[in-house]
Amino acid sequence: MFNEEYAEGFKFLESRFEHRLKNYLTYPYPKWEGEKDCTVFLVADQGMGDTLSFSRFLDHASKRARYIHAMVQPALLWAFTEAFVHLPNINFTPTSTSYPQADAWTTFVSLPYALKLTDQEIKDAPHPRLPVYGVVDTWKMPDVKCHIGIAWAGSALNDLDKWRSFPLTNFLDLYKVPGIQLYSLQMDERKRDLGDFCCESLVRDMSGWVPDVVDTVAVMQHLDLIITCESALAHIAGSIGKEVWIPYSFHAHDYRLGHDGKSMLWYKNTHRLFIQDRDMRWDKVFQRIVLALREKVNGLAKQTGEVGARDGSRKVARG
């Protein structure tokens, strides 16, 4: 898949069930191969970011299946229920509910294979439109030029997490750039790092504001930039067109982002990678991020100054 042969890659990816996910093979129905007019049990077999990323194929699947029972992570339930309200033959349920009556099963990541999509169809599948709600921004620090949402760790269940996640303290280097404020969008047990490393006065904890994906999207609307490890947060930000910078491991590459960011599958217009060197030092990655952030903040300041000057000119003219 790193060679952009996605249809062939997803075909070989199906071997994961035989070798690593054998529990799926015990379902009381056969695996869906894209047959028409079936009632399909659709399961989230990977992380939340994968479920969100591969939900782009639900429109196609709904046209092929008679009905779909889709089991998703609880944090996605509200977002999906509204984002796909136009598909009346899909019912969303949270994980850990009982098995529904169905003719066959498949998973979100298996949809390109089950639907027999071509490389181009996989590339062209659009982002789902997540619901966007307004939220008061009284939590934002005043007199700040650049508001940045951050996360430093993905799910520990991912085999690559030991490579892709990094210490929270690396983010403190960003305060070398005047005029920024960091907001933690980190969830799970790793949000405790804020207290463990005495960062609570520097990084505002937003975990209480973002219990699910809809709330996360609402908060992101008020941020200028997201900087995160390669995790679900990057997928959420990408799905709403928010600019994302990713400190990218030398080892833990994702086929959707590619090795060097030049051949991204779905996030070409939003994601920017800052890649580790062979020495795998995160401090050198963040040195490059600091330089890029200084340039961005200076650009925002210049923009604000130009707007202020135009407003001032109009006021003088009216006087």
N, C-alpha and C positions, 0 to 999 in steps of 0.2 A: 504493500500500500504506500510505502514511502516513494515508490516509483510511479505513483499515481495510477496504478492498475487496481482500481478500487473494487470492481465487480469480482475479479479473480481473488483479490485479497479477502473479501467478505466470505467468499465460498470456502476458502481454507480456514477462516476463523471459526467456522462451524464445528471444527474438531475440538473446540474447548469443552463442549459438553461431554464428549467421550473421555477426555483426559483429565478435566478439572472440575466440571460441573455436572457430575453424574446424577445428582439428585433431581435435575430437571427431566431426566429420562424416565423417571418413575411416575410422571403425571399420568392420569387415567385416560389420556387421549393421545393420538399420534401428533407428530410435529407438523406444523403447517408448512406446506410447500407452495403457497400462493394460490391454492385451488379457489375457484369462485363459489360464492354463496355459502361459505362456511361460517359458523359461529366460532370466533377465535378467542382464546384466552391469551392475552398479551401481557408479558411479565417484564418488570424492570430487573434485568439480571446483572447490571453493572452499577456504577455509582450514579448519583443524582445528576451530575453533569452530563453523563452519557445518555440518561433517559431524556433530559431536556434537548440535547443535541440531536438525538435520533427521532424525536417526536416530529421532526420536519417531514417524516414519511407517513404520518397518520392520514393525511388527506388521500394519498395514493392507496393506502391499505383499506380505508373506509369504502372506496369504490370497488374493491375486489371482494371484501368480505360481506356477508349478510349482516353480521353484528359482531362487535368487539367488546369484550370485557377487559379493560386495561387496568392492571394493578401497578400503582406508582408509589414512590416515596411520599409520605404524608406532607412534606414541605412543598410538594408540587401539586397537590390535589386541587387547591383553590385556583391556582394559575391555569392548570390544564382544563378544568371544568369550564372556565370562562373563555380561554383561548380557542377551544375547539367546540364551542357551543353550536357552531354551524354544521357540525357533524352529528346528526341525531342518532346514528347507529353505533355510537361509542359511549360506553358507560365507564366512568373512572371510579376506582375504589382504592383505598390505601392498602399498603402491603400488610400481610398477616391476616387478611380476611380469608374466608373459606373459598375453596375452589368452586367456580360457577359451572353450570351446565354448558358444555362447549363441544365442538367437533374436533378441534385441534388446538395446539398451543404454539407460541413462538415468543421471541423476546424483542425488545426495542432495537437492540444492536443487530438482530438477525433480519430486520425488515428489508434492508437492501437485497439480501440474498433470497429471502422468501418471495419477494416481488419480482425477482429477476431483473433488477434495474441495471442499466448500462452505466459505464463510467460517467458519461455526460449527464445522465439523469440524476446520478448521485451528487455530482458537483452542483447542479442547478437547483436542487431542492431548496426552497426558501426557508428562512428562519420562521418559526412560529411567532405569531404576534401575541406577546404576553400582555395581559391587562395592565394598564397604568393608572394608578390612583394618586391623587394629590395627598401630600402629608405636610404638616406645618414644619418649617425649618428652624424652629427656635433652638434646636440642638446645635446649629452651626456656630462656630466661633466668629465673632464680628471682626472686621478690619483684617481679613485674610484674603490674599489674592488667589490662592489655589487650595481647594479642598480635596483631599485624596483619601479614598477608601482603600484599606489594605487587608490582606490575609496572608499568612505565612505557612500554613499547613493544610494539606488535603487529608482525605480519609486515611487512617492508619491501616485500613484493610487492603489498600492498594499495594501491590508488590513493589511498585516503584516509589512509594512514598518516602522511603529513606533517602532517596536521591533528590526528589523534586521539592520537598519541604525544606525550610531553612529557619534559623533562629530569628525570633522577633527583633532582637537587638540590632540586626542589620538595618532595619528601617530607621533607626535613630540617626544614621548618617545623613538622612534626607533633610534633617534640620540644619544642615550646613547651608541650605538654601533659604534665605529670609522670605517670609510671606506665605508659608505653607501651614496647613494643619492636617494631621493624620487622624482618621476615624477607623477603628477596628471593625471589620465585618466578619471577623473570625468567629466561627461557631464551634461546637463540640468541646471536648475537655481542654483543647489547646488555648481557648480564650483565657484560661487561668494564667497563662504566661504573662499577661499584663500585670497581674499582682506579683507573681513570682520574680519578675525582673524589674519591679518598681517603675513601671512605665505608665501607670494610670494617669499621672499628671500631664504626660506628653501625648498620649494616644487616647482619644475618647472612645470608650467601649460602647458600640452600637448594637450589641447582641440582643438587648431587650427590644430594640426597634425592628429587628429583622428576623422574626421567628419562622417565616416561610418566604417563598420566592416572590410572592406579590408584594410583601412588605419590603423586601430587599430592593426590588425594582423601584418602588416609590422613593426610597432613600437615595438610590443611585441617581435619580433625576436631579438631585441637588448637589452632586459631586462633579468635579471637573475631570477626574481621572481615577482609574482603578489600577493599583499595583498589587499583583497577587501571584502566588505560585500557580503552577498549572493545575487547576482544580475546578470544582463546580462553579465557583464565583466567576471565573473567566468566561465560562459558557453563558452564565446569566447576563453578564455585561455585554458579551458579544451579541446576544440575541436582541438587545435593545439598541445596538449601535453605539454603545459607550466605549470610549477609548480605553484600552487595556495595555499595560506594560507587564510583561512576564519575565521575571528572573528565571532563566531556563537552564535546567541541569545539563551537564555534558553527557550524562548517561541516559536519563529518563526522558526520551523523546516521545512525543505523541504524533501518530501519523497524520492527524488533522492539522497539525502545525508544521510538520516536516522537520528536517534536521537543522535548517538554517533560517526558516521563516520565509524563504523565497517561493515555496510551492505549497502554501496553505490551502487546505480543502475548502473551508467555509468562513474563515475570519480574516480575509485579506485586508479589509478596510478598517478593522478595529484593533487588531492585535499587533503588538510590537515586541519582539523577543530580544532579551539581553542574555546572551549565551555564555555559560561558563567556559573557561579555557580548560585545557587538559589537566591543569593542576587542581581543578574543581574547587577553587576558592570563591566563596560568595562575596567576600569583601571587595574583590576586584570588579565583580559584576555591579555591586552597588556604587562603586566609584564612577562607573560609566552612567549609571542611572542618575546620580547627582548632577553630572554635567548636562545630561539631557533635560533634567528637571529645571535646572537654572535657566536654560534656554527657553523652556516652556513658560516659566513664571515671568521672565522678562517680557515675553511676547504678550502674556495676559496683561501685564502692567502697562505696556505700550498701548494695547487695545483700549483699556480702561481710560487711559489718558486722552486718547483721541476722541473717545465718546464724550468725555467730560468737556473737552475743548469745544466740541460741536454744540453741546448743550449750552455752554456758556455763551457762545456766539449767538445762539438763538435768543437767549435771555437779553443780551445787550440790544439786539435788533428790535425786540419787542419794546424795550424801554425807550 
